[in-house]
Structure formats: structure tokens, C-alpha cells
């Protein structure tokens, strides 16, 4: 059970980043559709549970150290494998840069400090953590997640108990919010597609570090269900206060600030931690794709990549999110297709470490 919870917690930590923890993703993908957006959140929960289980089970079955091994092994066509491989590579670096930029936004918005201080601190923390082995990285990621889960539950309960209007009355206001998605169903699928593209590589590496396939599979399932529950709770919390918090870049943070300025500061620290979780996942898996984990070559590669990412982060958090997130969401459909294929084509028999595909 301990292994299952560790993997499940780490899976949530890998997926959850600046957009989710701040509430901005949930507002755009689910709350902007009003009451029916709740169905989108339920669809997302089911998909996260299935795909989370598939990813961690596949990683454990193949004992893979990189997403490359798994993707090329189970894809029904080499061209699909190639497309998915490069989509993941693009996603890892792109979202990693967004996370570094997001750290700067927290320093600026919540504490009134120069953004570069946040980006620099995040870059240093990710670099130091990337020097650890896979098990220790997973432990670091998983240790932060429970604080987010507790915080989201508290904020959701507070929001629902202090509602000034009914959901029916708030529905028109929710629907006034901007969303680039055409309807609640596509929004739910696109949200999962984006986040699986973000978390696939590290989830496979994490599964590969676990020899007990059943524990890996159940860990992914628990993580997916837990993530879905957090989405539903966050959606209800933001929906219940949409008339007050919709104008803010970080709606969940604003709800916490209303509850208590001290708790707002505490939540900012948690938000920074979740950004760190996603950031380390992205850069660690990016390095694992091209070099062997733990080697001097890996450490040098990570260092150079982070320096480039630090420079790129000055493009700005909002602009980076606007560019990467929708694009990755649609590209990630190729990955979901590959994973669905994998669930039917998953190798059986003795596990072995695969040879690299160039």
C-alpha cells in the first residue's frame, strides 16, 4: 500500500503545475462551461485513471529508463512512435520553461519581488534535485503533493459553505469566462491530452523504477482518480466564487487570500512547490531521453538545458502558457492513441530492459 500511495502521490505531483494549482486551468477548461463543465471534469477523471494506470504499468513491465523505449516498443507504426516521441520532447522542454516562468510570477504577484528572483530560485532547486537518483526524485515529488490535496479540500469546503448564490444563479457568470475550447467534452479530453503529454515521460520512468507491476499499476490508478477528484473539487470551489475570483490570474490563490492572508502566503508556498514538482519532472525526463540517468553526461546535459530554459523563461508566464498549452493539448491526442494501442499490445512474459531506438 505504501508503494501504491507513493506512486499515486508522485503521479499527481508530476501532472499538477502552475496552471492547475492556481485555478486558471480549471477555470478555462471546466468552470467556463458552467454546470455542464462538471461533466467534463468527470470525463477527465475517468481518462486520467485509465491512462495513469497504463503509463505506470507499462513503465514497470518494460523496466524503462526513458519514454523512448516504451513508445517505440508498443506503437503500432514507427511513424506514430516518432511523432509521439518528438511531441513528448517538445512538451518536456516547453512546459519546463513555463514552470520556471511561473515561479517568477508568484514572486511578483504574491510577494511583490522581482520575477527573476523566482525564476533563478526555481532553476537552482531543479538543478540540485536533478542530481539525485530516480527513487529520491519520486520521493521529493510525492512529499509535496499531500499539502496540495489537503489545501484543495479545505478551500473547496470553505467555498461551498460560504456561497452567496446558488450554482444556477452563478451559471451565466461562469459561462461569460473565456475559453478557447468549443464545448465541455472536448475541453475534458483536451485537458487530459495536454496533461498526459506533460506527465507521460516521467510517469514511465517512475513506473520503470518499480519492479512490482501491480503496485505500479494501482499507483497510477490511484493517482489518476486522485487527480480527477482534485479537478472536481477545484472546479466546484471556483464555480462557487466565480463572481468574485474570475478576474484574477490565480483564482484559487484569491479564494485562499479571502479566507486568510496568512493562509494565502502558505498556499503560495504550496503553489511554488507544485510548480517545482512539474519543473523537475520535465527537465529530469528530458535529460533521461537523451542521456543515461546519473552519469556525468546526464548532469552536464541537465545543467545546460536549465540555463537555456532560464533564459527562455523571460518570455513571460502568460505568453508561454498561451502558446504551449493549447498546442500541446491537441498534439497530445497522438500520445493518447499510442497509449490506448499500448494497453492492447503490452508485452507479456519476462521483463527486460529494452535497447535504445535512435
C-alpha positions as CSV (number, residue, x, y, z in Angstrom):
1,X,0.0,0.0,0.0
2,X,2.9,2.4,0.8
3,X,4.3,1.9,-2.7
4,X,0.9,2.5,-4.3
5,X,0.3,5.7,-2.4
6,X,3.9,6.9,-3.1
7,X,3.4,6.3,-6.9
8,X,-0.1,7.8,-6.8
9,X,1.1,10.9,-5.0
10,X,4.0,11.3,-7.3
11,X,1.8,11.0,-10.4
12,X,-0.4,13.8,-9.1
13,X,2.7,15.9,-8.4
14,X,4.0,15.3,-11.9
15,X,0.8,16.5,-13.5
16,X,-0.1,19.3,-11.3
17,X,1.7,22.5,-12.0
18,X,1.2,26.3,-12.1
19,X,-2.0,26.2,-14.1
20,X,-3.9,23.7,-12.0
21,X,-2.7,24.8,-8.5
22,X,-3.5,28.4,-9.4
23,X,-7.0,27.5,-10.6
24,X,-6.5,29.1,-14.0
25,X,-6.6,25.8,-15.9
26,X,-9.7,24.7,-14.1
27,X,-11.5,28.0,-14.8
28,X,-10.8,27.9,-18.5
29,X,-11.3,24.1,-19.1
30,X,-14.3,23.4,-16.9
31,X,-15.8,26.3,-14.9
32,X,-16.2,28.4,-18.1
33,X,-18.8,25.9,-19.3
34,X,-20.9,26.3,-16.1
35,X,-22.8,23.5,-14.6
36,X,-22.2,21.1,-17.5
37,X,-18.5,21.7,-17.1
38,X,-18.7,19.3,-14.1
39,X,-19.4,16.5,-16.6
40,X,-16.2,17.5,-18.4
41,X,-14.3,17.1,-15.1
42,X,-15.9,13.6,-14.6
43,X,-14.8,12.6,-18.1
44,X,-11.3,13.9,-17.3
45,X,-11.2,11.8,-14.1
46,X,-12.1,8.6,-15.9
47,X,-9.4,9.2,-18.6
48,X,-6.7,10.1,-16.0
49,X,-7.4,6.9,-14.1
50,X,-7.1,4.7,-17.1
51,X,-4.1,6.5,-18.7
52,X,-2.3,6.8,-15.4
53,X,-2.6,3.1,-14.8
54,X,-1.5,2.4,-18.3
55,X,1.6,4.6,-18.1
56,X,2.9,3.3,-14.8
57,X,2.1,-0.3,-15.6
58,X,3.9,0.0,-19.0
59,X,6.9,1.5,-17.4
60,X,7.2,-1.2,-14.8
61,X,6.5,-4.0,-17.4
62,X,9.3,-2.8,-19.6
63,X,11.6,-1.5,-16.8
64,X,12.2,1.5,-19.0
65,X,14.5,4.4,-18.1
66,X,13.1,6.7,-20.8
67,X,9.8,7.2,-22.6
68,X,11.6,6.4,-25.8
69,X,11.9,2.7,-25.0
70,X,8.2,2.3,-24.3
71,X,6.9,4.4,-27.1
72,X,8.9,2.6,-29.8
73,X,8.1,-0.8,-28.3
74,X,4.3,-0.6,-28.2
75,X,3.4,1.8,-31.1
76,X,1.6,0.0,-33.9
77,X,3.6,2.0,-36.5
78,X,7.1,3.5,-36.4
79,X,5.8,6.9,-37.7
80,X,3.4,7.2,-34.8
81,X,6.2,6.4,-32.4
82,X,8.4,9.0,-34.0
83,X,5.6,11.6,-33.8
84,X,4.8,10.8,-30.2
85,X,8.5,10.8,-29.2
86,X,9.0,14.3,-30.6
87,X,5.8,15.6,-29.1
88,X,6.9,14.5,-25.7
89,X,10.4,16.0,-26.2
90,X,8.8,19.3,-27.2
91,X,6.4,19.1,-24.3
92,X,9.1,18.4,-21.7
93,X,11.2,21.4,-22.5
94,X,8.3,23.7,-23.3
95,X,6.4,23.0,-20.0
96,X,9.7,23.0,-18.1
97,X,10.3,26.6,-19.2
98,X,6.7,27.6,-18.4
99,X,7.2,26.3,-14.8
100,X,10.4,28.3,-14.4
101,X,8.5,31.4,-15.6
102,X,5.6,30.6,-13.3
103,X,7.9,30.7,-10.3
104,X,8.7,34.3,-11.3
105,X,5.0,35.2,-11.5
106,X,4.4,34.0,-7.9
107,X,7.3,36.1,-6.6
108,X,5.9,39.1,-8.5
109,X,2.2,38.7,-7.8
110,X,2.1,37.5,-4.2
111,X,5.3,38.9,-2.7
112,X,6.0,42.0,-4.9
113,X,9.5,40.7,-5.6
114,X,11.4,40.9,-8.9
115,X,10.3,37.9,-11.1
116,X,13.8,36.9,-11.9
117,X,14.4,36.0,-8.3
118,X,11.7,33.4,-8.5
119,X,12.9,32.0,-11.8
120,X,16.5,31.9,-10.5
121,X,15.5,30.1,-7.3
122,X,13.4,27.6,-9.3
123,X,16.3,26.9,-11.7
124,X,18.7,26.2,-8.8
125,X,16.3,24.0,-7.0
126,X,15.5,21.9,-10.1
127,X,19.2,21.6,-10.9
128,X,20.1,20.4,-7.4
129,X,17.2,17.9,-7.3
130,X,18.0,16.5,-10.8
131,X,21.4,15.4,-9.4
132,X,19.5,12.7,-7.3
133,X,18.6,9.2,-8.4
134,X,15.1,8.4,-9.7
135,X,13.7,7.0,-6.4
136,X,14.8,10.1,-4.4
137,X,13.3,12.4,-7.1
138,X,10.0,10.5,-6.9
139,X,10.1,10.8,-3.1
140,X,10.7,14.6,-3.3
141,X,7.8,15.0,-5.8
142,X,5.4,12.8,-3.8
143,X,6.2,14.5,-0.4
144,X,4.8,17.9,-1.6
145,X,1.6,16.6,-3.1
146,X,-0.3,15.8,0.2
147,X,-0.1,19.5,1.1
148,X,-1.9,20.4,-2.1
149,X,-4.6,17.8,-1.6
150,X,-5.3,19.0,1.9
151,X,-5.3,22.6,0.8
152,X,-7.7,22.0,-2.1
153,X,-10.1,20.1,0.1
154,X,-10.1,22.9,2.7
155,X,-10.6,25.6,0.1
156,X,-13.4,23.7,-1.6
157,X,-15.3,23.1,1.7
158,X,-14.8,26.7,2.7
159,X,-16.0,27.9,-0.7
160,X,-19.1,25.7,-0.7
161,X,-20.1,26.6,2.8
162,X,-19.8,30.3,2.2
163,X,-21.5,30.5,-1.2
164,X,-23.6,33.7,-1.5
165,X,-25.5,32.4,-4.6
166,X,-26.7,29.1,-6.0
167,X,-24.9,27.3,-8.8
168,X,-27.9,28.0,-11.0
169,X,-27.5,31.8,-10.4
170,X,-23.8,31.7,-10.9
171,X,-24.1,29.6,-14.2
172,X,-24.5,32.6,-16.5
173,X,-21.5,34.4,-14.9
174,X,-19.4,31.2,-15.3
175,X,-20.3,30.9,-19.0
176,X,-19.1,34.5,-19.5
177,X,-15.5,33.4,-18.8
178,X,-13.1,33.0,-21.8
179,X,-12.3,29.5,-23.1
180,X,-10.5,28.5,-26.3
181,X,-12.3,25.1,-26.2
182,X,-15.6,24.7,-28.2
183,X,-17.5,22.5,-25.6
184,X,-17.3,20.7,-22.3
185,X,-16.5,17.3,-23.8
186,X,-13.6,18.4,-26.0
187,X,-12.4,20.6,-23.1
188,X,-12.2,17.5,-20.8
189,X,-10.4,15.4,-23.4
190,X,-8.0,18.2,-24.4
191,X,-7.2,18.8,-20.7
192,X,-6.3,15.2,-20.2
193,X,-4.4,15.1,-23.5
194,X,-2.3,18.1,-22.5
195,X,-1.5,16.8,-19.1
196,X,-0.7,13.3,-20.2
197,X,1.7,14.7,-22.7
198,X,3.2,16.6,-19.8
199,X,3.4,13.7,-17.4
200,X,3.9,10.7,-19.7
201,X,7.7,10.6,-19.8
202,X,8.3,10.9,-16.0
203,X,5.4,8.5,-15.3
204,X,7.0,5.9,-17.5
205,X,10.4,6.5,-15.8
206,X,8.7,6.3,-12.4
207,X,7.0,3.1,-13.3
208,X,10.3,1.7,-14.6
209,X,11.8,2.2,-11.2
210,X,9.2,0.0,-9.6
211,X,9.6,-3.8,-10.1
212,X,6.3,-4.7,-8.7
213,X,4.0,-4.2,-11.7
214,X,0.8,-4.5,-9.7
215,X,1.9,-1.7,-7.3
216,X,2.9,0.4,-10.3
217,X,-0.5,-0.1,-12.0
218,X,-2.5,0.6,-8.9
219,X,-0.4,3.6,-8.1
220,X,-1.2,5.1,-11.5
221,X,-4.9,4.3,-11.0
222,X,-5.0,5.9,-7.5
223,X,-3.0,8.9,-8.8
224,X,-5.4,9.4,-11.8
225,X,-8.5,9.1,-9.6
226,X,-7.0,11.4,-7.0
227,X,-6.1,14.0,-9.7
228,X,-9.7,13.8,-11.0
229,X,-11.1,14.3,-7.6
230,X,-8.9,17.4,-7.2
231,X,-10.2,18.7,-10.5
232,X,-13.8,18.3,-9.5
233,X,-13.2,19.9,-6.1
234,X,-11.3,22.9,-7.6
235,X,-14.0,23.3,-10.2
236,X,-16.7,23.5,-7.6
237,X,-14.7,25.9,-5.4
238,X,-14.0,28.3,-8.3
239,X,-17.6,27.9,-9.5
240,X,-19.0,28.8,-6.1
241,X,-16.9,32.1,-6.1
242,X,-16.8,32.7,-9.8
243,X,-18.4,36.1,-9.4
244,X,-15.6,37.2,-7.2
245,X,-12.4,35.4,-8.4
246,X,-12.8,35.1,-12.2
247,X,-10.9,38.3,-12.9
248,X,-7.8,37.1,-11.1
249,X,-4.9,35.2,-12.8
250,X,-4.8,32.8,-9.8
251,X,-8.4,32.2,-8.7
252,X,-7.6,29.5,-6.1
253,X,-5.0,31.7,-4.5
254,X,-7.5,34.6,-4.3
255,X,-10.0,32.3,-2.5
256,X,-7.4,31.4,0.0
257,X,-6.4,35.1,0.4
258,X,-10.1,35.9,1.2
259,X,-10.1,33.1,3.8
260,X,-6.8,34.4,5.4
261,X,-3.9,36.4,4.2
262,X,-1.6,34.2,6.2
263,X,-3.1,31.1,4.5
264,X,-2.7,32.9,1.2
265,X,1.0,33.1,1.8
266,X,1.1,29.4,2.8
267,X,-0.8,28.4,-0.3
268,X,1.7,30.4,-2.4
269,X,4.5,28.3,-1.0
270,X,2.5,25.1,-1.9
271,X,1.9,26.6,-5.4
272,X,5.6,27.1,-5.7
273,X,6.2,23.6,-4.6
274,X,3.8,22.1,-7.2
275,X,5.4,24.2,-9.9
276,X,8.8,22.8,-8.7
277,X,7.3,19.3,-8.9
278,X,6.3,19.7,-12.6
279,X,9.6,21.5,-13.4
280,X,11.8,18.8,-12.0
281,X,9.7,16.1,-13.7
282,X,10.0,17.9,-17.1
283,X,13.8,18.6,-17.0
284,X,14.7,15.2,-15.4
285,X,12.7,13.2,-18.0
286,X,14.1,15.5,-20.8
287,X,17.6,14.6,-19.7
288,X,16.7,10.9,-19.4
289,X,15.5,10.9,-23.0
290,X,19.0,11.8,-24.4
291,X,21.4,10.6,-21.7
292,X,21.8,7.9,-19.0
293,X,20.4,9.0,-15.7
294,X,23.0,9.6,-13.0
295,X,26.0,9.9,-15.3
296,X,28.2,13.0,-15.6
297,X,26.9,13.4,-19.1
298,X,23.3,13.5,-17.7
299,X,24.3,16.1,-15.2
300,X,26.0,18.3,-17.7
301,X,23.1,18.0,-20.1
302,X,20.6,19.0,-17.4
303,X,22.7,22.0,-16.4
304,X,23.0,23.3,-20.0
305,X,19.3,22.7,-20.6
306,X,18.3,24.6,-17.4
307,X,20.5,27.5,-18.4
308,X,18.7,27.7,-21.7
309,X,15.3,27.3,-20.0
310,X,16.1,30.1,-17.5
311,X,16.9,32.4,-20.4
312,X,13.7,31.4,-22.4
313,X,11.5,31.9,-19.3
314,X,11.9,35.7,-19.6
315,X,9.4,35.5,-22.5
316,X,6.8,35.7,-19.7
317,X,4.5,33.1,-18.0
318,X,1.2,34.2,-19.6
319,X,2.6,34.3,-23.1
320,X,4.3,31.0,-22.7
321,X,1.1,29.3,-21.4
322,X,-1.0,30.8,-24.2
323,X,1.4,29.4,-26.8
324,X,2.3,26.0,-25.4
325,X,-0.8,24.7,-23.6
326,X,-3.4,24.6,-26.3
327,X,-0.9,23.3,-28.9
328,X,0.3,20.5,-26.6
329,X,-3.3,19.6,-25.8
330,X,-4.1,18.8,-29.4
331,X,-0.7,17.2,-30.2
332,X,-1.2,15.0,-27.1
333,X,-4.0,13.2,-28.8
334,X,-1.3,11.3,-30.7
335,X,0.1,10.2,-27.4
336,X,-3.3,9.0,-26.1
337,X,-3.7,7.0,-29.3
338,X,-0.3,5.4,-28.7
339,X,-1.2,4.6,-25.1
340,X,-4.6,3.1,-26.0
341,X,-2.7,0.9,-28.5
342,X,-0.2,0.0,-25.8
343,X,-2.9,-1.2,-23.5
344,X,-3.8,-3.9,-26.1
345,X,-0.2,-4.6,-27.3
346,X,1.5,-4.6,-23.9
347,X,4.3,-7.2,-24.0
348,X,4.0,-10.2,-21.7
349,X,6.5,-12.6,-20.3
350,X,9.8,-11.8,-18.7
351,X,10.6,-8.2,-18.3
352,X,13.8,-6.8,-19.8
353,X,15.4,-3.5,-20.4
354,X,14.9,-2.6,-24.0
355,X,17.6,-1.5,-26.4
356,X,17.6,2.2,-27.4
357,X,16.0,3.4,-30.6
358,X,17.8,6.0,-32.4
